Amino acid sequence: MAVEEAGAPPAPCGLRERKKQETRAALRDAAVRLYLERGPTAVTVHDICEAAGVSPRTFFNYFDSKDDAVFDWDHRLTGQLVATLAARPAAEPPLEALRRTFHETIPTLVADAGWRDRRRLLRAYPELIPKLLHSNSTMPVAIAEAVMERTGLPPDALYPRLVAGAALTALRASIGAWDPDTSAEELIAVLDECFGSLAGGLRPPSR
């Protein structure tokens, strides 16, 4: 499992909205940086606010907890994936459309130095991974609903859930295997390998 974030360029916004985005990004970046420097348990909301130059009251206008700030990419990524998937050609098979959606989304995400730091953080503190999975628990549902829209299948159909689950597992496996010190192209190559395995029926690789 981010991506101002990945996906299509943001729509023009006024000064107030731009300031809000900048404050949110400053809090998120400060949270990740401090988690890396001190360890998650040693960082407080007050520390994050001090590093970002805002008050705790401002912090809680954006996030409910310090972990929410660290996982902010994941909340935003869901909407961007759904929007990008909806814009893919209707004739594309759903799994291929999702692969292309990730292709469009990943480069901007990887270009964000803070997101790369977040990847390093998860490697250093794997105990954060369950919190990450909980944080983006709405993503499989949203992607499944988007696949349902593309296919015209009814809400109780199993296929959209299977496709969404398989695609997101491929994305997580790719990100987990990717070295954050390398390029977006390296991550996309791993992602394509994962999707190729899915398309091939997950046959065991030759030794």
N, C-alpha and C positions, 0 to 999 in steps of 0.2 A: 502494500500500500503507500499540495500540494500540492490545479493543479492549481486585475493585478496578478493572478494564478494561471493555471494551464487552461487551454481551450481557446475559444474565439477571443479576439481583442475586446476589452471591456467597452461598453457604450460610453459616450461622452457624459461627464457628470459635472455638477456645479462645484464651486469652491468648498462648500460645506461637506458635501459627500466625499470629495477628494481628501479633505482633512480627516474625516472619519476613517477612510481607508488607510491613510498614513498612520493614524494612531493605532489602529488594529494591527497593522503590520509591525509597528515598533514594539508593541506588547508581545506579539508572537515571537519576533526575532530575539527579544530580550529573554523570554522564557526559555527558548531553546539554547541560547548561548549560556545562560546561567546553569541550566540542567547539565550541560556538558562540562562546565568548569567545576561545579561543586557537587554534582550528583543530585538526582531528583528530590530526595528527602531533605536535603539541606537548603532548599530554595523555598522562600515564602512569597506570597502575593506582594507583600511590601517590598521585597527585594526586586521583583520584576517591575513594579511601579517606579521604584527609585531609578532603575537602569533605563527605563523608557521616559522618565521625566513627567509622569502623570500621577494623579491621586488614585488611591484605592477605589474611590467612588467611580472614577472614570473607568478603571479596570472592569468593575462589575457591570458597567453599561455594555460591555462587549462579551465578557466571559463569566461563567459561573464558578470556575475553579482554575487553578494554575495549569492543570493538565489540559483543560479545554483550550488554553492558549497554545500549548505545544501541538495539539492535534487540530488546529484551525484549518490547515490545508485540506484535511479529509472531509470536513463539513462542506467546504466550498467545492471540492472536486466532484461531489455527487451531482450537483446541479449542472456543472460544466460537461460532465460525461453524458448526461441525459440530453442536453441541448445539442451537443456535437453528434450524438447517435441519431437524433431526430433529423438532422440535416444530411445524413448520408443517403445516397441513392436508394430508392425503394427496392430496386432489383437486386441489391446485394444480399446474399444470405446473411442471416443474423450474426453468426459467429465471425464472418469476414468483416461485417460492418463494425462489430465491436473491436476487432483487431485494428481496423483503420481509425476508429475513434481514439484508441490508445495512441496510435502513431501521431495523431494531430495534437493530442493533449500532453504527451510526455515531454517533448523538447522544451516548452515554456516552463514546465514544472522543474525540470532538471536545471534549467538556467538560473533558477532562484537559489542563491548560495545558502539561504536559510533552510531550504528543503533538504539540500545535501547534508547540512549539519544535523538535521533531524534524522536522516538515515544513519549517520554516524552515532547519534545518540541511542537509537534502537539497538545498534550493534553492541554498544558499550553497556547498555542497561536493558537486556532482553525482558526483564520483568515488566517493562512498559508495554510489551506487545499485547497482552490481554486487554489493557486499557485502550490501546489503539483499535483493536477489533470491536470493542464495545462502542467506541466513539463513532466508527463508520458503519454501525450495524444497519443503518437505513439504506446503505448503498445497494446491497443485493436486491432489496424490494423495489427500489427506484429503477434499477436497470432491468429487472424482470418486467416491470410495468411498461417500460419503453419498448422492450422486445415484443410484448403482447400487442402494443399499438402497431408495430411494424407488421406483425404476422396476422393480425385480426383474430387471434385466438381468444376464447372466453377467459374471464378472470380466474377460473379454477383449473386452467390448462397447466400441465406439468412442464411442457417444453420450454416456455420462457424462463422458468425458474432454473431449469437445468442449464440452459445456455448462459444465463447471467452468472450462475454459480461457477460454472466451468471457466468462463472468461475472467472473472475476478480472481479465481484461484491461480490462473496463469499469470495474471498481473502481479499478484502478491509473491508468487514463486520467483518471478523475474526480478522484482525489486529486491527480494531477499538474497538472491544470488549475485546481484549487481554490486560492483565496487563503486561507491560514490565518488571516488577520485578519478573515475574515467568519464567518458562522454555519454551524451544521450544516445548516440548511435550504438554504443556498446549495450546499453539497456534495451534498445529496440531490437537488436540482434537476438538477445536472450529471449525477449518476448516473442519474436517470430518463431524461435525454436519451440517454445512452449505451445504456441498455437498450432504449429505444424504437427506436434505430437497429438494434440487434441483432434485435429482434422484426420490424422491417420489412425484414429481409434486407440491411441495410447499403447501402441505395440512396444514391447520391451526393446530398448536400443541394443544394437549388436555390441559385443565387448571389444 
